[in-house]
Amino acid sequence: MSQAAAARTRASGPVAVSLLVAAAAIIGTLVYQSAPSWAPSSSDVFRGHHGGAATEADGALPDGVTVFDDEYRGVVNLDPDLLRALRAAATDAADDGIQFYVNSGWRSPEYQNQLLRAAVSTYGSKEAAARWVATAETSPHVSGDAVDIGSSDATGWLSEHGAAYGLCQIYGNEPWHYELRRRAIDHGCPGMYADPTRDPRMRH
């Protein structure tokens, strides 16, 4: 083998590796860009997308609010049974070093409609937005029957222990969204809907 051929052979390995790394980086970028912009967490979904118009009186919450913070309407306007279950679960989770933060709880109809308009703007249609945000007429947040829990530690704890308190994840695409299902205490949580568009309550 000539020296030139040997050099080409030695170089082909690093070149091939470099090409594979570059291709992987391009593919990773394309996948990231195609992911739903609001999918990662309830903070991404709701906080910062209401144009600054919603206030604490509408249920908007600052960072760091817990299920025990009675000064916020987004917390105290939750259904009393749901709030009791959340506080009981949060008290026990604290023994494991986990705190329940509330990213979103009760919302006024105006706030809910604002979020829906923002979702339509983001996704380009009401049909696409409906996978993430309900109307004010159908949203369990407006009725005080739903809460979005912050931090993956808290939602992970609830996914394992929540049924014992009647707290169930309702939608497969929203691991932060919990509602009260009293039967879950004895029978376990019901199967989840893939997303809100599969929920019959959203079709009224």
N, C-alpha and C positions, 0 to 999 in steps of 0.2 A: 504493500500500500504506500502511495506517495505521501510526502509530508503534508501536502495540500489536502489530500483526501482524509488523512488522519485528523487534521485540524477541523475539517468540516464535520467529521463524525463526533469529535469531542464537543463541538459547539452546538450540535443539534439538540442535545439533552437540555441545556439551559434555555435555548430558544423555545423549545417546545413547552417547557414549564412556564416560561414568561407568557407565551401565547395563551395557555390555559388559564393562568391567573387573570390576564386581561379580559378574557371572555367571561370568566366567572364574575368579575367586577361589573361588566356591562349588564349581564343578565340580572345580577342582584339589584342594580340600580333600576332597571325596567320593572322588576317585580315590586320594588318598594314604591315606585311612582304610580303603579296601577292599583295599589291597595287602597281601600276606602279611607278617605282622609279622617273620618271620625271614628274608625273602628277600634283603636287601641284601648280607650278607656272612657269612662263617663266624663272625665274632666275634658278630654278632647272633644267629646260629643257636644257638651252643653256649655261649659264655662268659656267665656270669651267670644261667643257667637251670637250674642244678643244685642250688639251694637251699643252697649253701655246704658240702654234705656231702662232695663229691668232693675228694680231696687229690692232691698230686703223685704219690703212690704209685699212684693210680688212673689217672694219665696227664693229670690236669688241669694246665694250663700257665699261668703268669703272662704278662703282656705282655712283649714284647721277646725272647722265646726264639728262637734261630736254629737252623738245621740242624746247627750245630757244637757245640751246648751238650750235652755228654755227661752233665751232672749230672741231667738230667731223664729220667725213665722214658718219658715221652711221646715222646721223641726216640730214646733208645738202644734201646728195645724195638721200634722199627720193623724190618721185614725188612732184613737187612744189605745186600742188593743194592739195595733201594729207597733206603736211606740213602746208599750210595756214589754212586748216580746223582744224588741231591739235592745232595750236597756237591760233586760235579763241576760240576753246573749252577750252583750258587750261587757257586762260585769264578770261573767264567767271567762270570756276571752281574755280579759285583762290578766287573769291568773296565768295565762300562757304568754303574757307580754305583748298582746295584740290590742290595738285600739281601733274602734269603729269611727271613721270620719264620714260625714254625710256630704257627698258632692251635690246631691239634689234630693229634695223631699217633696213637700207640698209646693205646688205652683199655682199662681193665679191663672185664669183663662187667658188673660192678655200676655202673660209671660210664655205660656205654652204656644200660643199662636205666633209669637215672635220667634220662638225656637223653630217652629215648623217652617216659617218663611225663610229663615236662615238655612234650614236643611234643603229646602227646594232650590234655593240659590246655589248651594254647594253641589247637589246631586243632579240638578237640571230638570227634575220632574217631581210631581207629587207622588207618583208611584214609587220612585226610587227612595225618596225621603221617608216614605211610610215604613221602611225597614228599620228606621231609627227613631222617628218622632211621630207621636200620635196627634190627632186633633184635640182641641180643648174639650170637645164633646165626649171623646172616648178615652182620654188619658187617665190612667189611675193616679197619676201625680196630682191632677187637678182635684180629684176627689179625696186626696190624702191617703190613698191606699197603696202607694209604692214609694220606695226609697232607693237611691243609688248610693251604694257604699263604696268609699274610696279605699285604696291600697289593696294590692294583690294578697297581702297577708290576711287581711280581714275577709275578703271574699273567699279565699282558700279555706279559712277557718269555717265560714258559714257553709261552704259546699260540703264540708264533712259533718258539721254539728248542727246546722241551721234547722233541719227538720224537727229536732227535739224541741224547738221553740215555736214550731209552725212557720218558720221563715224559709221560703223557697225561691230559688232562681226560676224565673218564668220563661225567659227567652235564651236560646242557645247562643245567640250572637251578642248578648248583653250580660256578661258574668257579674256585673255590678248591680243589676236590677233585681230587687227582692220585694216580695209581697207576702202577706200573711195567708197561710192555708192551714186552718186549725186541724183538719183531718191528718195533716202530715205528722203530728205528734204521735199518733198511734199507727198510721199506715204508710208513712214516708211521703216524700214530695211526689206530686204527679209528674208525668213526663213533660218535658219542656217543648214549647213551640220553637221552631227554627228561628223565627223572628216575629215581630208584632203583626206582620201582614197575615200570619197563619192563625192569629188569635181571633176567635169569633166576636169577641167584645169590640174589636176594632172596626167591625163592619157595620155597625149601627148607623 
